[in-house]
């Protein structure tokens, strides 16, 4: 399955086809070397489950979320209106994305500019596929691992979605644990509010280090995430603590692919 041909909206439209879902890859999913692996994993799951989808490919641009978070409203609106016009051209009504920041802005902020869509985060979509029996994890793969899940702010507190990722992890039938600060009281990874793109303010400790220490203290050997920002910060935190040999950071999509043995 490593030679998957990812369908592109423009090519599908040229054939007179209209995929059910637009998979919004996002900046991290397209350009960040580590998160490209998550994009590939999620695409493998879409094909495994026979989902009708396509990506925008070269027509996808930033949706403006980082600009708005950083206070640059004009750039945000320029980006957003461009994206909305692209969606109109392909009659997009349903969007799936792996990024909680993209999920949040499409779901909650694009409607103010006329962009109204059915938006699903990949944790919610994967939970649905598991429930429908389209993805069946092998319980032996992670039977000797302990997984702790970190709640992304924009998925959890921002949109009240705490359980989908946990239910996906439960399907792996591994041991699980929780950090003391979880769900509505979870602690940020340190990347939100455009902090990802700037130097930290003066302080005693990086936010990412604080959260990584909480994860390591649980004794888990896998830290599961569902956000590209969280993955970057926690992976860096694990390296900072010199624990990258003992503790791995995986997205829930990667864990499912590993449990299925898909190459």
JOVEN-V19990 format. One line per field, one symbol per residue. burial: I if it has 16 or more other ideal C-beta (glycine too) atoms within 10 Angstrom, else O. A space follows every 10 residues. Layout:
burial->???
This chain:
burial->OOOOOOIIIO OIOOOOOOIO IIIIIIIIIO OIOOIOIIII IIIIIIIIIO IOIIIIOOOI OIIIIIIIIO OOOOOIOOII OOIIOIIOOI OIOOIIIIII IIIIIIIOII OOOOIOIOII IIIIIIIIII OOOOIOIOOO IIOOOOIIII IIIIIIIIIO IIOIIIIIIO IIOIIIOOIO OIOOOIIIII IIOOIIOOOO OOOOOOIIII IIOIIIOIOI IIIIIIIIII IIIIIIIIOO OOIOOOIIII IIIIIIIIII OOO
